[in-house]
Structure formats: C-alpha cells, structure tokens
C-alpha cells in the first residue's frame, strides 16, 4: 500500500484543525472566579506618582 505525501499532509492538517477547535474550555459551573481577569489591581494606577509631582 502506497501512501502519498499529499494524504499525509492532509491528515496532519485535519488533526491540527481538530486539536485547535476542540480547545480546553470546561463546562463545570463551580469553576468560576469572582474576580475578572481584566480588572486592574490597586497598585496599577497608570503613571508613577513621581512623574506627577511638582505640576
């Protein structure tokens, strides 16, 4: 049985696509965080205070 390179490449692309589409999302409702990831911390206020002194 002879397998051509095009079939091997097509199979690899198919496996890669299935792997990327499947993802790692969970459906567990208990796995939620009360703090959103995009909220800033108290010490992340933008510019350092020394830049604003004397103005």
Secondary structure, DSSP 4 states (H G I P E B T S, - for coil): ----HHHHHHHHHHHHHHHHHH------TT---SS-TTPPPTT--SS-HHHHTT-
